């Protein structure tokens, strides 16, 4: 009678919902009962949706609810009495059952549930995703375009509170279905991606609902709770923002659908007039709703409920903006239902990240983000200086929330900084002193602090809390360094202290950057951004390269590469930083710029040797050859760095077929040495044009033959 159990990994994905345990065993009976109840929950929700897609409460209650109430047994079964008429009490009970059904779905389908795969398959095969899309109209129907919502502006009624609860539970259920986890089954991740593709058609409805509910929050003006289960429009707005993030993450078609969605013009105009909202001039519904939230959500000093809720809303809005302006749909045909990746997601074949960044730039979102970042960082500076006379509460939880918000805003600014026009706009708005201020805050510790791993518990907790702020600030600085003048200001500084001389002036961010590398040696995003920033600063700027060397940058770069041997991004940016620093200084020694390093009795060759020795003493050759050089994603940068350092190095490519199965590399495997830029590919190539002496005779002969 022992069960013969097959693991979910050993059977085809489309058969994982089948029950393979023996029906007579306790485990088999429990498994079958769980599947039956799961299908009953889905049927109950389906019964609430009419043929026109409108959600209505069953009157009288549906047969599914009757059987479901009987299944629960005990006192709960006695409470759910099926009547021939619908009373207020019956409706409340039905609402409770619907909320319970949604909660049960969320529990079974969430990514941290190891047994989620069979339930995901049942959910997908039943097309219940469309039922949950319909539940998004529980509060506001699609035809409500008069600038109002179905919510009592003074105090939501009990029935409206029940609807808000159902809507909020629907959002949380959808989040549990659409959100993937890096630790879950690969088949689950693929299924969630396919369900996200199906949800694309519901994003226009989601955008409209998000806008309408936010308008309701400006009318109700609540602080986050109504006294009945702490459910309010603001709670639901926050949940819908999180749902939007889950729906578009890893789905390029979803991002396009969200940004390009539409909101009824008549509703927008009436809502703006009646609620005194600041809106932007755009036809893109996704852009309009994020701009409206950012421009009409105020942050107040202190930690009252309303301010805390507003901070969470702004943080979620920044996270959604970041997701919309970042390409992350890397699905392959084997994991995306045949078409694969972005092509499977609504027919989009290319990244829309740049286009979306430009859409937000056209309406001036960066000015709103800079304003929020400046305010929140000033509050953090007051706390850091223990100046709490203005009501700032110096508690760890409050600090963590503010630092998470600051990191989210800085990350949103980073994904928007995609070209020089936007970067110049940000600088004009005063982003340089803001990002330097963020860097200074992220590395502020006692003078004896060395690394995050060596500190006592209190200081270590403080650093762990600040590392997200450091990563956000470094990521933004890295993108700002795309402009040569700005990166020089950030590296060398345009003022000598923390006093702001002008809106674009800033003290050097280089010491804070290197300090962050020292404090957070095990945090790979910080090390990657730092190495990438140093590489960008040194490019075409010998003075920046010298400053990096003088401040001890090479040691920290190579330390990061040694600590993160398997992180290709760190290896690539580290090798690129080494290459750019060395290359700029070597070329500067040839007199290519007016700032020559060699002076007095020091020869050019001695200066070059000194630069090579600075890196050689740190073991640069071994790191570049044996760590960065063995990764496909960083081998080119490692080759260039070794070449510019003067080491003997060649780049050879091998046949993929010969290397399959781990076969030994031999001369027979070599396809050919890769020719690098600057090498002589064609011995007959003449870099200077010289006219052939026989050209005129050849032309005359051709003309004569043609005439003949």
Helices and strands as residue ranges (DSSP letters): G 8-10, G 13-15, H 26-47, H 63-72, H 74-79, H 88-109, H 116-125, H 128-135, H 158-178, H 186-199, G 200-202, H 203-220, H 233-248, H 252-259, H 265-275, H 285-296, H 305-324, G 333-335, H 341-344, H 353-362, H 365-384, H 396-416, H 420-429, H 431-442, G 452-454, H 457-480, H 484-492, H 510-519, H 524-538, H 542-550, H 553-563, H 568-589, H 604-616, H 620-626, G 628-630, H 635-645, E 652-654, H 656-659, G 660-662, G 667-669, E 670-673, H 695-707
